[in-house]
Amino acid sequence: MDAKANQKAVEAAKAAGDDAPPPIASVVHYAREPVDSVKGSFAAIVADAGLPPEITPHWLRHTAATWLMEAGVPPFEAKGYLGMSMEVLEEHYAHHRPDYQAAVSASPRRHIPNTSRLRSESA
C-alpha cells in the first residue's frame, strides 16, 4: 500500500468512527500519518549534533550496508533490507565481508614468488 492509499484508508477509518490504528505502509510516521520526506528533520538533527550539513540520510544507509557486510549477513538478505540491487551491494560493499578474498589468501603460496631473497641480495 502506497502513501496515498494509506491516507485514503486512514480517512475512511476516521469517517467510519473507527479508532483502530490504520495499516502501516510507510516506515516513517508522525502522529499516525506517513512522512513523505525526512530531509528537514534530519538536517535539524544534524545541526543540533554539531555535524557538518553534508551529512545526509544516505550516510545511514551506507553505514548499515557496511555493518551488514562486516557481520557476514548473506548478501541476498542485506540487499532486500537495504533496498538496493545485488550489483550495487557487491560493487560498493562486498570488500567489507569477513570472507572477502578468503580463497585467494588460502591458495597455495608456491605461486607467489619469494622476493625477500632478492631484497637481501641487492642490499
C-alpha positions in Angstrom: 0.0 0.0 0.0 1.5 3.3 -1.0 1.2 6.6 1.0 -1.9 7.8 -0.9 -3.7 4.5 -0.5 -2.7 4.5 3.2 -4.0 8.1 3.6 -7.4 7.0 2.0 -7.6 4.1 4.4 -6.9 6.4 7.3 -9.6 8.9 6.2 -12.2 6.1 5.6 -11.5 4.7 9.1 -11.8 8.1 10.7 -15.1 8.8 8.8 -16.5 5.4 10.0 -15.6 6.3 13.6 -13.0 3.5 13.7 -10.4 4.3 16.4 -8.2 1.4 15.4 -4.8 2.3 14.0 -4.7 2.1 10.2 -2.4 -0.3 8.4 1.2 0.9 8.2 2.5 1.0 4.7 5.2 3.6 5.3 8.3 3.2 7.5 8.4 6.7 8.9 5.3 8.1 10.6 4.4 11.1 12.7 1.0 11.2 14.5 0.0 8.1 12.6 0.5 9.9 9.3 3.1 8.8 6.8 6.1 11.1 6.4 7.0 11.8 2.8 10.4 13.3 3.4 12.8 13.2 6.4 15.2 15.8 4.9 14.1 18.8 7.0 14.0 16.9 10.3 17.3 15.1 9.5 19.0 18.4 8.7 17.8 19.8 12.1 19.2 16.8 13.9 22.5 17.1 12.1 22.7 20.8 13.0 21.8 20.1 16.7 24.5 17.5 16.8 27.1 19.9 15.5 27.8 17.8 12.4 28.5 19.3 9.0 25.5 19.8 6.8 26.9 17.4 4.2 25.7 14.5 6.5 22.5 13.1 4.8 20.3 10.1 5.4 22.3 8.3 2.8 25.2 8.1 5.3 22.9 5.9 7.5 22.2 3.6 4.6 25.9 3.4 3.7 26.8 2.6 7.4 24.1 0.0 7.6 25.3 -1.7 4.4 28.9 -1.7 5.7 27.9 -3.1 9.1 25.7 -5.8 7.4 28.6 -6.9 5.3 31.1 -6.9 8.2 28.6 -9.0 10.2 28.6 -11.6 7.4 24.9 -11.2 6.6 24.0 -13.1 3.4 24.1 -10.6 0.5 20.6 -11.6 -0.6 19.1 -10.6 2.8 21.2 -7.4 3.0 20.1 -6.2 -0.4 16.4 -6.8 0.5 16.8 -4.9 3.8 18.7 -2.0 2.2 16.5 -1.8 -0.9 19.4 -1.9 -3.3 20.4 -4.2 -6.2 22.8 -7.1 -5.7 25.1 -5.4 -8.3 25.4 -2.2 -6.2 25.8 -4.1 -2.9 28.6 -6.2 -4.4 30.3 -3.3 -6.2 30.4 -1.0 -3.2 30.2 -3.1 -0.1 31.5 -6.7 -0.8 35.0 -5.8 0.3 33.7 -5.3 3.9 32.7 -9.0 4.2 34.9 -11.1 6.5 35.4 -13.7 3.8 36.4 -11.2 1.1 39.2 -12.8 -0.9 39.4 -15.7 1.6 40.0 -18.1 -1.3 42.9 -16.0 -2.6 44.6 -15.9 0.8 44.1 -19.6 1.3 45.6 -20.5 -2.1 49.0 -22.3 -2.2 51.8 -19.9 -1.7 54.1 -21.7 -4.2 52.7 -19.4 -6.9 53.8 -16.3 -5.1 57.5 -15.5 -5.7 59.7 -15.2 -2.7 61.0 -11.6 -3.0 62.7 -11.5 0.4 65.8 -13.2 -1.1 66.0 -10.7 -3.9 65.9 -7.8 -1.5 68.7 -9.2 0.6 71.0 -9.8 -2.4 70.5 -6.3 -3.8 71.4 -4.6 -0.5 
